[in-house]
Amino acid sequence: LEFRRVLFRSSTKLKRHSQAAMRERSTVPLQRLHMDLMGKFQHDSLGGAKYALVIVDDFTRYTEVYTLARKNEAIYRFQQFLATHYAPGAKP
């Protein structure tokens, strides 16, 4: 059984994990992604977004930010990210 470090950013949860797990970096792009869903922001954006989804590739440090009107849009934006960055037919 392998344990991996997972950090939940939330006002109610914060888990501590081993330092060794975070020291090992990915060896290829898209092997490990870090994501953070932020919001609800005090003021909506001009487009009406109240939340933001940030996705960072551990190997390249490539970052994308998606603005969301509702939290439940996060899964669709993540699927969009995968469809954009993985070749058709490739499995993540």
Sequence and secondary structure as in RCSB ss.txt:
>XXXX:A:sequence
LEFRRVLFRSSTKLKRHSQAAMRERSTVPLQRLHMDLMGKFQHDSLGGAKYALVIVDDFTRYTEVYTLARKNEAI
YRFQQFLATHYAPGAKP
>XXXX:A:secstr
          SS      HHHHHS  SSTTSSEEEEEEE  SS  TT   EEEEEEETTT  EEEEEESSGGGHH
HHHHHHHHHHS TT   
